[in-house]
Amino acid sequence: MTTAKIVGTEAGDARITWHEAEKAWLVLAVSHGAGGGIEARDLQGIAAVLPEHGVTVALVEQPWRVAGRKLAPAPKTLDVGWRGVWPALAAPGLPVVSGGRSAGARVACRTATELGAVGILALSFPLHPPGRPEKSRAGELLGAGVPTLVVQGGNDPFGKPAEFPAGAYELVEVPYGDHGFAVPKKAEMRPEQAVTIITDAVVAWTASLG
């Protein structure tokens, strides 16, 4: 069952689209990046597959997206929005994994411990701005403090898998994938295969949390 709910936060109204599992044991809350919404291929794939495994998926749209703005606000404002929706995410009384893609992954890492998340799903974690490896955001990932899964495109300009530092997290590579997990036409895999790699990884990792 899929339902949408507007949730008021100090940053404005956010929206949660619930993809509910019949016998849920976990909530996986995932937000979008700074340049797109919950229509991203990885988020939609996760929402389609995870409920079959007892995981209710909550796709969260930050207030700036709900308001129709094209540019994301500062990271602190994104954190305010995420904190504001958390009570609604925790309302079912189940453990909650905090997740997001790109900027949303950074938000999840920064707030997981304070909000009581049981894990973090970081999709396309932006380790650094393109071409600026010296501007590393590794501290956010390494300081998350809870079990973390990073799913990263093999050709992500924001940080290829080999660039990530050693740490207490799992990393799954999507071969050939860019920041949006798109793969070139000449690649030895199809777009739907890339999504399957993502969903298989998330299914296995969430199962390990039980």
MARBA-3410 file (N, C-alpha, C, O; in Angstrom, 1 decimal):
210
0.8,-1.2,0.0,0.0,0.0,0.0,0.9,1.2,0.0,1.9,1.3,0.7 ~ 0.5,2.2,-0.8,1.3,3.5,-0.9,0.4,4.6,-0.5,-0.7,4.8,-1.0 ~ 0.9,5.4,0.5,0.2,6.6,0.9,1.2,7.8,1.1,2.3,7.5,1.3 ~ 0.7,9.0,0.9,1.5,10.2,1.0,1.0,11.0,2.2,-0.3,11.2,2.4 ~ 1.9,11.6,2.9,1.5,12.5,4.1,2.4,13.7,4.1,3.6,13.6,4.0
1.7,14.9,4.3,2.5,16.1,4.5,2.8,16.2,6.0,2.0,16.0,6.9 ~ 4.1,16.6,6.3,4.5,16.7,7.7,5.2,18.1,7.8,6.1,18.4,7.1 ~ 4.7,18.8,8.8,5.2,20.2,9.0,6.5,20.1,9.8,6.7,19.3,10.7 ~ 7.5,20.9,9.4,8.8,21.0,10.0,9.1,22.5,10.2,8.5,23.3,9.6 ~ 10.2,22.7,10.9,10.6,24.1,11.1,11.2,24.7,9.8,11.3,25.9,9.7
11.5,23.8,8.8,12.0,24.3,7.5,10.9,24.4,6.5,11.1,24.7,5.3 ~ 9.6,24.1,6.9,8.5,24.1,6.0,7.9,22.7,5.9,8.3,21.8,6.6 ~ 6.9,22.5,5.0,6.2,21.2,4.9,7.0,20.2,4.1,7.4,20.5,3.0 ~ 7.2,19.1,4.7,7.9,17.9,4.0,6.8,17.0,3.6,5.6,17.1,4.0 ~ 7.1,16.0,2.8,6.2,15.0,2.4,6.8,13.6,2.5,7.9,13.4,2.0
6.1,12.7,3.1,6.5,11.3,3.2,5.6,10.4,2.3,4.4,10.4,2.5 ~ 6.2,9.7,1.4,5.4,8.7,0.6,5.8,7.3,1.2,6.9,6.9,1.0 ~ 4.8,6.7,1.8,5.0,5.4,2.4,4.7,4.3,1.5,3.7,4.2,0.8 ~ 5.6,3.3,1.4,5.5,2.1,0.7,5.5,1.0,1.7,6.6,0.5,2.1 ~ 4.3,0.6,2.2,4.2,-0.3,3.4,4.4,-1.8,3.1,3.8,-2.3,2.1
5.1,-2.4,4.0,5.2,-3.9,3.9,4.0,-4.4,4.8,3.6,-3.8,5.7 ~ 3.6,-5.6,4.4,2.4,-6.2,5.1,2.8,-6.6,6.5,2.0,-6.2,7.5 ~ 3.9,-7.2,6.8,4.4,-7.5,8.1,5.7,-6.9,8.3,6.8,-7.6,8.4 ~ 5.7,-5.6,8.5,7.0,-4.8,8.6,7.7,-5.1,9.9,7.1,-5.1,10.9 ~ 9.0,-5.2,9.8,9.8,-5.2,11.0,10.8,-4.1,11.1,11.6,-3.9,12.0
10.9,-3.3,10.0,11.8,-2.2,9.9,11.3,-1.1,9.0,10.5,-1.4,8.0 ~ 11.6,0.1,9.2,11.3,1.3,8.4,12.6,1.8,7.8,13.6,2.0,8.5 ~ 12.7,1.9,6.4,13.8,2.5,5.7,13.4,3.8,5.2,12.6,3.9,4.2 ~ 13.9,4.9,5.8,13.5,6.2,5.4,14.6,6.8,4.5,15.8,6.8,4.9 ~ 14.3,7.2,3.3,15.3,7.6,2.3,14.9,9.0,1.7,13.7,9.2,1.3
15.8,9.9,1.7,15.5,11.2,1.0,16.3,11.4,-0.2,17.3,10.6,-0.5 ~ 16.0,12.4,-1.0,16.6,12.6,-2.3,17.9,13.5,-2.2,18.3,13.9,-1.1 ~ 18.5,13.8,-3.3,19.6,14.7,-3.3,19.3,16.1,-3.6,18.1,16.5,-3.5 ~ 20.3,16.9,-3.8,20.1,18.4,-4.0,19.7,18.7,-5.4,19.3,19.9,-5.6 ~ 19.7,17.8,-6.3,19.4,18.1,-7.7,18.2,17.4,-8.2,17.9,17.4,-9.4
17.5,16.6,-7.4,16.4,15.8,-7.9,15.5,15.4,-6.7,15.7,15.8,-5.6 ~ 14.5,14.6,-7.1,13.5,14.2,-6.1,13.5,12.7,-5.9,14.4,11.9,-6.2 ~ 12.3,12.2,-5.4,12.2,10.8,-5.1,11.9,9.9,-6.3,11.8,8.7,-6.2 ~ 11.9,10.6,-7.5,11.7,9.8,-8.7,13.0,9.2,-9.2,13.1,8.4,-10.2 ~ 14.1,9.4,-8.5,15.4,8.8,-8.8,15.3,7.3,-8.9,14.6,6.7,-8.1
16.0,6.7,-9.9,15.9,5.3,-10.2,16.2,4.4,-9.0,15.6,3.4,-8.8 ~ 17.2,4.8,-8.2,17.6,4.0,-7.0,16.5,4.0,-6.0,16.2,3.0,-5.4 ~ 15.9,5.2,-5.7,14.9,5.3,-4.7,13.6,4.5,-5.1,13.0,3.9,-4.3 ~ 13.3,4.7,-6.4,12.1,4.0,-6.8,12.3,2.4,-6.8,11.4,1.7,-6.5 ~ 13.5,2.0,-7.2,13.8,0.6,-7.1,13.7,0.0,-5.7,13.1,-1.0,-5.5
14.2,0.7,-4.8,14.2,0.3,-3.4,12.7,0.3,-2.9,12.4,-0.7,-2.2 ~ 12.0,1.3,-3.2,10.6,1.3,-2.8,9.7,0.2,-3.4,8.8,-0.2,-2.7 ~ 10.1,-0.3,-4.6,9.4,-1.4,-5.2,9.7,-2.7,-4.6,8.9,-3.6,-4.6 ~ 11.0,-2.9,-4.2,11.5,-4.2,-3.8,11.5,-4.5,-2.3,11.1,-5.6,-1.9 ~ 11.9,-3.5,-1.5,12.1,-3.8,-0.1,10.8,-4.2,0.7,10.9,-5.0,1.6
9.6,-3.6,0.4,8.4,-4.1,1.1,8.2,-5.6,1.0,7.6,-6.2,1.9 ~ 8.6,-6.2,-0.1,8.5,-7.7,-0.2,9.3,-8.4,0.8,9.1,-9.6,1.1 ~ 10.2,-7.7,1.5,11.1,-8.3,2.5,10.8,-7.8,3.9,11.7,-7.9,4.8 ~ 9.6,-7.3,4.1,9.3,-6.9,5.4,9.8,-5.5,5.8,9.7,-5.2,7.0 ~ 10.2,-4.7,4.9,10.8,-3.4,5.1,9.9,-2.4,4.5,9.7,-2.3,3.3
9.3,-1.5,5.4,8.4,-0.4,4.9,9.4,0.7,4.5,10.3,1.1,5.2 ~ 9.2,1.2,3.3,10.0,2.3,2.7,9.3,3.6,2.8,8.2,3.7,2.3 ~ 10.0,4.6,3.4,9.4,5.9,3.5,10.3,6.9,2.6,11.4,7.2,3.0 ~ 9.8,7.3,1.5,10.5,8.2,0.6,10.1,9.7,1.1,9.0,10.1,1.0 ~ 11.2,10.4,1.5,11.0,11.7,2.1,11.4,12.8,1.1,12.5,12.8,0.6
10.4,13.7,0.9,10.7,14.9,0.1,10.9,16.1,1.0,10.1,16.5,1.8 ~ 12.1,16.7,0.9,12.5,17.8,1.8,11.6,19.0,1.5,11.0,19.1,0.4 ~ 11.4,19.9,2.4,10.5,21.1,2.2,10.8,21.9,1.0,9.8,22.4,0.4 ~ 12.0,22.0,0.6,12.3,22.9,-0.6,11.7,22.2,-1.8,11.3,22.9,-2.7 ~ 11.7,20.9,-1.9,11.1,20.2,-3.0,9.6,20.3,-3.0,9.0,20.6,-4.1
9.0,20.2,-1.8,7.6,20.3,-1.7,7.1,21.7,-2.1,6.0,21.8,-2.7 ~ 7.9,22.7,-1.8,7.6,24.1,-2.1,7.8,24.4,-3.6,7.5,25.5,-4.0 ~ 8.4,23.5,-4.3,8.6,23.7,-5.8,9.9,24.5,-6.1,10.1,24.9,-7.2 ~ 10.8,24.6,-5.1,12.0,25.3,-5.4,13.0,24.4,-6.1,13.0,23.2,-6.0 ~ 13.9,25.0,-6.9,14.8,24.2,-7.7,16.2,24.0,-7.1,16.9,23.0,-7.4
16.5,24.8,-6.1,17.8,24.7,-5.5,17.7,24.3,-4.0,16.8,24.9,-3.3 ~ 18.5,23.4,-3.5,18.5,23.0,-2.1,19.0,24.0,-1.2,19.9,24.8,-1.7 ~ 18.6,24.2,0.0,19.1,25.1,0.9,20.4,24.6,1.5,20.9,23.6,1.1 ~ 20.9,25.3,2.5,22.2,25.0,3.2,22.0,23.6,3.9,20.9,23.3,4.3 ~ 23.1,22.9,4.1,23.1,21.6,4.9,22.3,21.7,6.2,21.6,20.8,6.5
22.5,22.8,7.0,21.9,22.9,8.3,20.4,22.9,8.1,19.7,22.4,9.0 ~ 19.9,23.6,7.1,18.4,23.6,6.8,17.9,22.2,6.4,16.8,21.8,6.8 ~ 18.7,21.5,5.7,18.3,20.1,5.3,18.2,19.2,6.6,17.3,18.4,6.7 ~ 19.1,19.4,7.5,19.1,18.7,8.7,17.9,19.0,9.5,17.3,18.1,10.2 ~ 17.5,20.3,9.5,16.3,20.7,10.3,15.0,20.0,9.7,14.2,19.5,10.4
15.0,20.0,8.4,13.8,19.3,7.7,13.8,17.8,8.1,12.7,17.2,8.3 ~ 15.0,17.1,8.1,15.0,15.7,8.4,14.6,15.4,9.8,13.9,14.5,10.1 ~ 15.1,16.3,10.7,14.8,16.1,12.2,13.3,16.3,12.3,12.6,15.6,13.1 ~ 12.7,17.2,11.5,11.3,17.5,11.7,10.4,16.3,11.2,9.3,16.2,11.8 ~ 10.8,15.5,10.3,10.0,14.4,9.8,10.2,13.1,10.7,9.5,12.2,10.6
11.3,13.1,11.5,11.7,11.9,12.2,10.6,11.3,13.1,10.3,10.1,13.1 ~ 9.9,12.2,13.9,8.8,11.6,14.7,7.8,10.8,13.9,7.3,9.8,14.3 ~ 7.4,11.3,12.7,6.5,10.6,11.8,7.1,9.3,11.3,6.3,8.3,11.2 ~ 8.4,9.3,11.1,9.0,8.1,10.6,9.1,7.0,11.7,9.0,5.8,11.5 ~ 9.2,7.5,12.9,9.3,6.6,14.1,8.0,6.2,14.6,7.9,5.3,15.5
6.9,6.8,14.2,5.6,6.6,14.7,5.1,5.2,14.6,4.4,4.7,15.6 ~ 5.4,4.4,13.6,4.9,3.0,13.5,5.5,2.2,14.7,5.1,1.0,14.9 ~ 6.5,2.7,15.4,7.1,1.9,16.5,8.1,0.9,16.1,8.5,0.0,16.9 ~ 8.6,1.0,14.9,9.6,0.0,14.4,11.0,0.7,14.4,11.1,1.9,14.3 ~ 12.1,-0.1,14.4,13.4,0.5,14.2,13.5,1.2,12.8,12.8,0.8,11.9
14.2,2.3,12.8,14.3,3.1,11.5,15.7,3.3,11.0,16.6,3.6,11.8 ~ 15.9,2.9,9.8,17.2,3.2,9.1,17.1,4.6,8.4,16.1,4.9,7.8 ~ 18.1,5.4,8.7,18.1,6.7,8.1,18.9,6.6,6.8,20.1,6.2,6.8 ~ 18.3,7.1,5.7,19.0,7.0,4.4,18.8,8.1,3.5,17.9,9.0,3.8 ~ 19.5,8.2,2.4,19.4,9.2,1.4,20.4,9.0,0.3,21.3,8.3,0.4
20.1,9.8,-0.8,21.1,9.8,-1.9,21.7,11.1,-1.9,21.1,12.2,-1.8 ~ 23.0,11.1,-2.2,23.8,12.3,-2.4,23.7,13.2,-1.1,24.1,12.8,0.0 ~ 23.2,14.4,-1.3,23.1,15.3,-0.1,22.2,14.7,1.0,22.5,14.9,2.2 ~ 21.2,13.9,0.6,20.4,13.2,1.6,21.2,12.2,2.4,20.9,12.0,3.6 ~ 22.2,11.6,1.8,23.1,10.7,2.5,23.9,11.4,3.5,24.1,10.9,4.6
24.4,12.6,3.2,25.1,13.4,4.2,24.2,13.8,5.4,24.7,13.7,6.5 ~ 23.0,14.1,5.1,22.1,14.4,6.2,21.9,13.2,7.1,21.9,13.4,8.3 ~ 21.7,12.1,6.5,21.5,10.9,7.3,22.8,10.6,8.2,22.6,10.3,9.4 ~ 23.9,10.8,7.7,25.2,10.6,8.4,25.3,11.6,9.6,25.7,11.2,10.7 ~ 24.9,12.8,9.3,25.1,13.9,10.3,24.1,13.7,11.5,24.4,14.2,12.6
23.0,13.1,11.3,21.9,13.1,12.3,21.6,11.8,12.8,20.8,11.7,13.8 ~ 22.2,10.7,12.3,21.7,9.3,12.7,21.8,9.1,14.2,20.9,8.5,14.8 ~ 22.9,9.4,14.8,23.1,9.1,16.2,22.1,9.8,17.1,21.5,9.3,18.0 ~ 22.0,11.1,16.8,21.1,11.9,17.7,19.6,11.5,17.5,18.8,11.6,18.5 ~ 19.2,11.0,16.4,17.8,10.6,16.1,17.6,9.2,16.5,16.4,8.8,16.6
18.6,8.4,16.8,18.4,7.0,17.2,18.2,6.1,16.0,17.6,5.0,16.2 ~ 18.7,6.4,14.9,18.6,5.5,13.7,19.4,4.2,14.0,20.5,4.2,14.7 ~ 18.9,3.1,13.5,19.6,1.8,13.7,20.7,1.5,12.6,21.4,0.6,12.7 ~ 20.7,2.4,11.6,21.6,2.2,10.5,21.5,3.3,9.5,20.6,4.1,9.6 ~ 22.4,3.4,8.6,22.4,4.4,7.5,22.6,3.8,6.2,23.4,2.9,6.0
21.7,4.2,5.2,21.9,3.8,3.8,22.3,5.0,3.1,21.6,6.0,3.0 ~ 23.6,5.0,2.6,24.1,6.2,1.9,24.3,5.8,0.4,25.2,5.1,0.0 ~ 23.4,6.4,-0.4,23.4,6.1,-1.8,24.2,7.3,-2.5,23.8,8.4,-2.3 ~ 25.2,6.9,-3.3,26.0,8.0,-4.0,26.5,9.0,-3.0,26.2,10.2,-3.2 ~ 27.1,8.6,-2.0,27.6,9.6,-1.0,28.6,10.5,-1.7,29.6,10.0,-2.3
28.4,11.8,-1.6,29.3,12.8,-2.3,30.5,13.0,-1.5,30.6,14.0,-0.7 ~ 31.5,12.2,-1.7,32.7,12.2,-0.9,33.5,13.5,-1.0,34.1,14.0,-0.1 ~ 33.4,14.1,-2.2,34.0,15.4,-2.5,33.3,16.0,-3.7,32.7,15.3,-4.5 ~ 33.4,17.4,-3.9,32.9,18.0,-5.1,33.7,17.4,-6.3,34.9,17.1,-6.2 ~ 33.1,17.3,-7.5,33.8,16.8,-8.7,35.1,17.6,-8.9,35.1,18.8,-9.0
36.2,16.8,-9.1,37.5,17.5,-9.3,38.1,18.1,-8.1,39.2,18.7,-8.3 ~ 37.5,18.0,-6.9,38.1,18.6,-5.7,38.3,17.6,-4.6,37.6,17.7,-3.6 ~ 39.1,16.6,-4.8,39.3,15.5,-3.8,39.8,16.0,-2.5,39.6,15.4,-1.4 ~ 40.4,17.2,-2.5,40.9,17.8,-1.2,39.8,18.3,-0.3,40.0,18.5,0.9 ~ 38.6,18.5,-0.9,37.4,18.9,-0.1,36.7,17.7,0.4,35.5,17.6,0.1
37.3,16.9,1.1,36.7,15.6,1.5,35.6,15.8,2.6,35.8,16.6,3.5 ~ 34.5,15.0,2.4,33.5,14.9,3.4,33.5,13.6,4.2,32.5,13.2,4.8 ~ 34.6,12.9,4.1,34.8,11.6,4.7,34.4,11.6,6.2,33.9,10.6,6.8 ~ 34.7,12.7,6.9,34.4,12.8,8.3,32.9,12.6,8.6,32.6,12.0,9.7 ~ 32.0,13.0,7.8,30.6,12.8,8.0,30.3,11.3,8.0,29.5,10.8,8.8
30.9,10.6,7.0,30.6,9.2,6.9,31.3,8.4,8.0,30.7,7.5,8.6 ~ 32.5,8.7,8.3,33.3,7.9,9.3,32.8,8.2,10.7,33.0,7.4,11.6 ~ 32.1,9.4,10.9,31.6,9.7,12.2,30.2,9.4,12.5,29.6,9.8,13.4 ~ 29.6,8.6,11.6,28.2,8.4,11.6,27.8,7.6,12.9,26.7,7.9,13.5 ~ 28.6,6.6,13.3,28.3,6.0,14.6,27.3,4.8,14.6,27.1,4.2,15.7
26.8,4.4,13.5,25.9,3.3,13.4,26.2,2.5,12.1,26.9,3.0,11.3 ~ 25.7,1.2,12.1,26.0,0.4,10.9,25.6,1.2,9.6,24.5,1.7,9.5 ~ 26.5,1.2,8.6,26.3,2.0,7.4,26.6,1.2,6.2,27.6,0.5,6.1 ~ 25.7,1.3,5.2,26.0,0.8,3.8,26.1,1.9,2.9,25.2,2.8,2.8 ~ 27.2,1.9,2.1,27.4,2.9,1.0,27.2,2.1,-0.3,27.9,1.1,-0.5
26.4,2.7,-1.2,26.3,2.1,-2.5,26.7,3.2,-3.5,26.2,4.3,-3.5 ~ 27.8,2.9,-4.2,28.5,4.0,-5.0,28.7,3.5,-6.4,29.1,2.4,-6.7 ~ 28.4,4.4,-7.4,28.7,4.2,-8.8,30.2,4.1,-9.0,31.0,4.8,-8.4 ~ 30.6,3.1,-9.9,32.0,3.0,-10.1,32.7,4.1,-10.9,33.9,4.3,-10.9 ~ 31.9,5.0,-11.5,32.4,6.2,-12.2,31.7,7.4,-11.7,31.5,8.4,-12.4
31.5,7.5,-10.3,30.9,8.7,-9.7,31.9,9.8,-9.6,32.9,9.6,-8.9 ~ 31.7,10.9,-10.2,32.6,12.0,-10.1,32.7,12.7,-8.7,33.6,13.4,-8.4 ~ 31.7,12.4,-7.9,31.7,12.9,-6.5,32.5,11.9,-5.6,32.6,12.2,-4.4 ~ 33.1,10.9,-6.1,33.9,9.9,-5.3,33.7,8.5,-5.8,32.7,7.9,-5.7 ~ 34.8,8.0,-6.5,34.7,6.6,-6.9,35.0,5.7,-5.7,35.7,6.1,-4.8
34.5,4.5,-5.8,34.7,3.6,-4.6,36.2,3.5,-4.1,36.4,3.4,-2.9 ~ 37.1,3.5,-5.0,38.5,3.3,-4.6,39.0,4.5,-3.8,40.0,4.5,-3.1 ~ 38.3,5.7,-3.9,38.7,6.9,-3.2,38.3,6.9,-1.7,38.8,7.7,-0.9 ~ 37.4,6.0,-1.4,36.8,6.0,0.0,37.9,5.5,1.0,38.5,4.5,0.7 ~ 38.0,6.1,2.1,38.9,5.7,3.1,38.4,4.4,3.9,37.2,4.1,3.8
39.3,3.7,4.5,38.9,2.6,5.3,38.1,3.0,6.4,38.3,4.1,7.0 ~ 37.1,2.2,6.8,36.2,2.6,7.9,35.2,1.6,8.3,35.2,0.5,7.6 ~ 34.5,1.8,9.3,33.5,0.9,9.8,32.2,1.0,9.0,31.1,1.4,9.6 ~ 32.2,0.7,7.7,31.0,0.7,6.9,31.2,-0.3,5.8,32.3,-0.7,5.5 ~ 30.1,-0.7,5.2,30.2,-1.6,4.0,30.0,-0.7,2.7,29.3,0.3,2.7
30.7,-1.1,1.7,30.6,-0.4,0.4,30.4,-1.4,-0.7,31.1,-2.4,-0.9 ~ 29.3,-1.1,-1.5,29.0,-1.9,-2.7,29.1,-1.0,-3.9,28.6,0.1,-3.9 ~ 29.8,-1.5,-4.9,30.0,-0.8,-6.1,29.0,-1.1,-7.2,28.7,-2.3,-7.4 ~ 28.5,-0.2,-7.9,27.7,-0.4,-9.1,28.6,-0.1,-10.3,28.8,1.1,-10.6 ~ 29.1,-1.1,-10.9,30.0,-0.9,-12.0,29.5,0.0,-13.1,28.3,0.0,-13.5
30.4,0.9,-13.5,30.1,1.9,-14.6,29.2,3.0,-14.2,29.1,4.0,-14.9 ~ 28.6,2.9,-13.0,27.5,3.9,-12.6,28.1,5.3,-12.3,29.2,5.4,-11.8 ~ 27.3,6.3,-12.8,27.7,7.7,-12.4,27.0,8.1,-11.1,26.5,7.2,-10.4 ~ 26.9,9.3,-10.8,26.3,9.8,-9.6,24.8,9.4,-9.5,24.3,9.3,-8.3 ~ 24.1,9.3,-10.6,22.7,8.9,-10.6,22.5,7.4,-10.9,21.4,6.9,-11.1
23.7,6.6,-10.9,23.7,5.2,-11.2,23.3,4.9,-12.6,22.9,3.8,-13.0 ~ 23.4,5.9,-13.5,23.2,5.7,-14.9,24.5,5.0,-15.4,25.6,5.3,-15.0 ~ 24.3,4.1,-16.4,25.5,3.4,-17.0,25.5,3.7,-18.5,24.5,3.9,-19.1 ~ 26.7,3.8,-19.1,26.9,4.1,-20.5,26.2,3.0,-21.4,26.2,1.9,-21.0 ~ 25.8,3.4,-22.5,25.2,2.4,-23.4,26.2,1.3,-23.8,25.8,0.2,-24.1
27.5,1.7,-23.9,28.5,0.7,-24.2,28.9,-0.2,-23.1,29.7,-1.1,-23.3 ~ 28.4,0.1,-21.9,28.8,-0.8,-20.7,28.2,-2.2,-20.9,27.3,-2.4,-21.6 ~ 28.9,-3.1,-20.2,28.5,-4.5,-20.2,27.3,-4.8,-19.3,27.2,-5.9,-18.8 ~ 26.5,-3.9,-19.0,25.3,-4.1,-18.2,24.2,-3.1,-18.6,24.5,-2.0,-19.1 ~ 23.0,-3.5,-18.3,21.9,-2.6,-18.6,21.5,-1.8,-17.4,21.8,-2.2,-16.3
20.7,-0.7,-17.6,20.3,0.1,-16.5,19.6,-0.6,-15.4,19.7,-0.4,-14.2 ~ 18.7,-1.6,-15.9,17.9,-2.3,-14.9,18.8,-3.2,-14.0,18.5,-3.6,-12.9 ~ 19.9,-3.7,-14.6,20.9,-4.5,-13.8,21.5,-3.7,-12.8,21.8,-4.2,-11.7 ~ 21.8,-2.4,-13.0,22.4,-1.5,-12.0,21.4,-1.4,-10.9,21.9,-1.4,-9.7 ~ 20.2,-1.2,-11.1,19.2,-1.1,-10.1,19.1,-2.4,-9.3,18.9,-2.3,-8.0
19.2,-3.5,-9.9,19.1,-4.8,-9.2,20.3,-4.9,-8.3,20.2,-5.4,-7.2 ~ 21.5,-4.5,-8.7,22.7,-4.5,-7.8,22.4,-3.7,-6.5,22.7,-4.1,-5.4 ~ 21.8,-2.6,-6.7,21.4,-1.7,-5.6,20.4,-2.4,-4.7,20.6,-2.5,-3.5 ~ 19.3,-2.8,-5.2,18.3,-3.4,-4.4,18.7,-4.7,-3.7,18.4,-4.9,-2.6 ~ 19.5,-5.5,-4.4,20.0,-6.8,-3.8,20.9,-6.4,-2.6,20.8,-7.1,-1.5
21.7,-5.4,-2.8,22.6,-5.0,-1.7,21.8,-4.5,-0.5,22.2,-4.8,0.7 ~ 20.8,-3.7,-0.7,20.0,-3.1,0.4,19.2,-4.2,1.1,19.1,-4.2,2.3 ~ 18.7,-5.2,0.3,17.9,-6.3,0.9,18.8,-7.1,1.8,18.5,-7.4,3.0 ~ 20.0,-7.4,1.4,21.0,-8.2,2.2,21.4,-7.5,3.4,21.5,-8.0,4.5 ~ 21.7,-6.2,3.2,22.2,-5.4,4.4,21.1,-5.2,5.4,21.4,-5.3,6.6
19.9,-4.8,5.0,18.8,-4.6,6.0,18.5,-5.9,6.7,18.2,-5.9,7.9 ~ 18.6,-7.1,6.0,18.4,-8.4,6.7,19.4,-8.6,7.8,19.1,-9.2,8.8 ~ 20.6,-8.1,7.6,21.7,-8.3,8.6,21.4,-7.5,9.9,22.0,-7.7,10.9 ~ 20.5,-6.5,9.8,20.2,-5.6,11.0,19.2,-6.3,11.9,19.0,-5.9,13.1 ~ 18.5,-7.3,11.4,17.4,-8.0,12.2,17.9,-8.9,13.3,17.1,-9.5,14.0
END
